[in-house]
Amino acid sequence: MKVLALCAVMLPLTTQAAVIKLAGMLSAANQNGSDPALVTDPNGVVATFAKGGITLQLDDVAKTLDIQLKVAGIKLTDLKDFGPNASPIHLHNAAPGSPGNFGPIAIDPTYNASPSDFSSNPVGFTFKRNGVSILAADQKNVTAPDMHPGDDKIIDALLSGNMFVAVHTNKPEGFPFVEIRGNFKPVSAVPLPAALPLLGSGLIGLLAVARRRG
């Protein structure tokens, strides 16, 4: 066991990936798309009782997101394709100065999604999709100037707590057709060994045992 531990110490262990979990809740947006809890809109709040929750798993090495969105009070047939890629659900950056302000699309998770990524249920719908690229090159029309923070900044934006998800529907009083929205933020991180691809993560467990045994 001591020999195994010594060999492992000689291997590079500095590079680690992390799967970071983010989560947030969705509720009625202001009629300008902003967050009623943080921003006052003189036009008031979209008239809806719809609610939702989102969880995301960010792989900071693969630059991908796994996304699970659950919504009650909105049917799949209520969704409206909108924006540069004509898709109904977007991850936005907050406008400068406030995490509650409406800002530009940063990630388009429903662009080129499969119908099987959406599922109806008696109270609403779910959207689940894995491996969504967060890179500007994969966002097609949202890569216009000022519409994306750039590949070098997108992870920081996701972790900032200022990004939000917006659900576009055919309800006309939402602008631009945003019925519900919600900021999300990191809630946990699970480090993954990235420097030992041939030996696998089992070696990490053996090292821990070796250290406990002294």
C-alpha positions in Angstrom: 0.0 0.0 0.0 2.9 2.4 0.8 4.4 1.7 -2.6 1.1 2.4 -4.3 0.7 5.7 -2.4 4.3 6.7 -3.3 3.7 6.1 -7.0 0.5 8.1 -6.9 2.2 11.0 -5.3 4.7 11.1 -8.2 1.8 11.6 -10.6 0.3 15.1 -11.3 -2.7 15.7 -9.1 -3.1 19.4 -9.6 -5.6 19.5 -12.4 -9.1 18.7 -11.3 -12.5 19.1 -12.9 -15.6 19.9 -10.9 -19.2 19.2 -11.5 -21.0 22.2 -10.0 -24.6 22.0 -9.2 -26.7 25.2 -9.6 -30.4 25.7 -8.7 -33.1 28.3 -8.7 -36.8 28.8 -8.6 -39.0 30.5 -11.3 -42.1 32.7 -10.8 -43.9 35.5 -12.5 -41.8 38.1 -14.3 -42.3 41.8 -14.5 -43.8 42.8 -17.8 -40.4 44.0 -18.8 -38.9 40.6 -18.0 -37.1 41.7 -14.8 -37.4 40.2 -11.3 -40.3 41.7 -9.3 -38.4 41.0 -6.1 -35.6 43.2 -7.1 -36.9 45.6 -9.8 -40.0 47.7 -9.9 -41.8 47.8 -13.2 -44.5 50.5 -13.5 -46.4 48.2 -15.9 -46.7 45.6 -13.1 -46.2 41.8 -13.0 -47.3 39.2 -15.6 -50.6 37.8 -14.5 -49.7 34.1 -13.9 -49.7 31.6 -11.1 -47.1 29.4 -13.0 -44.1 28.3 -11.0 -41.0 26.3 -11.7 -37.6 25.0 -10.6 -34.4 24.5 -12.4 -31.2 22.5 -11.6 -28.1 22.5 -13.7 -24.9 20.5 -13.5 -21.9 22.5 -14.9 -18.8 20.6 -16.1 -16.2 23.2 -16.0 -13.7 21.2 -18.1 -16.1 19.9 -20.8 -17.8 23.3 -20.8 -21.3 21.7 -20.8 -24.5 21.9 -18.8 -27.0 19.2 -17.9 -30.3 20.9 -17.4 -33.5 19.9 -15.6 -36.4 22.3 -15.7 -39.8 21.6 -14.2 -42.7 24.0 -14.7 -46.3 23.9 -13.3 -49.0 26.1 -14.8 -47.6 26.2 -18.4 -48.4 23.6 -21.0 -46.0 22.7 -23.8 -48.5 24.2 -26.2 -48.2 27.5 -24.3 -44.5 27.8 -25.1 -43.5 30.4 -27.7 -40.5 30.2 -30.0 -38.7 33.5 -29.6 -35.4 35.2 -29.9 -32.4 34.8 -32.3 -32.8 31.0 -32.7 -36.6 30.8 -32.3 -36.5 28.8 -29.2 -38.7 29.1 -26.0 -36.3 28.8 -23.1 -33.2 30.9 -22.6 -30.4 31.5 -20.0 -29.8 35.2 -19.8 -27.2 37.5 -18.4 -28.5 40.1 -16.0 -28.3 43.6 -17.4 -25.4 45.7 -15.8 -26.0 46.9 -12.3 -28.5 44.5 -11.0 -29.1 40.7 -10.9 -32.8 41.4 -11.3 -32.7 43.3 -14.5 -33.5 41.7 -17.9 -30.4 41.1 -20.0 -29.2 39.4 -23.2 -29.3 35.7 -24.0 -26.1 33.9 -23.0 -27.0 30.2 -23.6 -29.8 28.8 -25.7 -30.5 25.4 -24.1 -33.5 24.6 -26.3 -31.8 25.4 -29.6 -31.8 22.2 -31.7 -33.3 20.3 -28.8 -35.1 17.0 -29.5 -38.9 16.7 -28.9 -37.9 13.9 -26.4 -36.2 16.5 -24.2 -39.7 17.9 -23.4 -42.3 16.0 -21.5 -45.9 17.0 -20.7 -47.6 16.1 -17.4 -51.0 16.9 -15.9 -49.7 20.2 -14.2 -47.2 21.5 -16.8 -44.1 20.2 -18.5 -40.5 19.3 -17.9 -37.4 20.0 -20.0 -34.3 17.8 -19.5 -31.2 17.9 -21.7 -27.6 16.8 -21.1 -24.4 18.0 -22.6 -25.5 21.5 -23.6 -22.5 23.4 -24.8 -21.9 26.8 -23.1 -19.3 27.9 -25.7 -20.1 30.9 -27.8 -19.2 29.0 -31.0 -22.1 26.6 -30.3 -24.7 29.3 -29.5 -25.3 30.3 -33.2 -27.1 33.6 -33.4 -26.6 34.5 -29.7 -23.0 35.1 -30.4 -23.7 38.6 -31.8 -21.8 41.4 -30.0 -23.0 42.0 -26.5 -25.1 38.8 -26.5 -22.6 36.5 -24.9 -19.9 37.0 -22.2 -17.3 35.0 -24.2 -15.9 31.6 -23.7 -13.4 32.9 -21.1 -16.1 34.5 -19.0 -19.2 32.2 -19.3 -18.3 30.0 -16.3 -17.9 33.1 -14.2 -21.2 34.4 -15.4 -22.9 31.1 -14.6 -21.5 31.1 -11.0 -22.2 34.7 -10.4 -25.8 34.2 -9.3 -26.8 37.0 -11.7 -27.8 34.7 -14.6 -31.4 33.6 -14.9 -33.7 31.3 -16.9 -36.6 32.8 -18.9 -39.6 30.8 -20.2 -41.3 32.4 -23.2 -45.0 31.8 -23.7 -47.8 33.0 -25.9 -49.2 35.1 -23.0 -49.1 38.6 -24.6 -48.5 40.7 -21.6 -45.1 39.3 -20.9 -42.2 41.2 -22.6 -40.8 39.8 -24.6 -43.3 37.0 -23.9 -41.5 36.1 -20.7 -44.1 34.6 -18.3 -41.8 33.3 -15.6 -38.2 33.7 -14.8 -35.7 32.9 -12.1 -32.1 33.4 -11.1 -30.0 30.4 -10.3 -26.8 30.0 -8.2 -24.3 27.4 -7.2 -25.4 25.1 -4.4 -22.6 22.4 -4.4 -19.5 21.2 -6.2 -18.2 17.6 -6.6 -14.5 17.5 -7.5 -13.6 14.8 -10.1 -10.0 13.4 -10.5 -8.9 14.5 -14.0 -5.2 13.7 -13.9 -5.4 9.9 -13.5 -7.4 8.8 -16.6 -5.8 5.3 -16.8 -5.9 4.4 -13.2 -9.3 5.8 -12.5 -10.8 7.4 -9.4 -10.4 4.2 -7.4 -6.8 5.1 -6.7 -7.9 8.2 -4.9 -9.9 6.0 -2.5 -6.8 3.7 -2.0 -4.7 6.8 -1.2 -7.2 7.9 1.4 -7.1 4.5 3.1 -3.2 4.5 3.0 -3.1 7.9 4.7 -5.5 6.9 7.4 -3.4 3.8 8.1 -0.3 6.0 8.4 
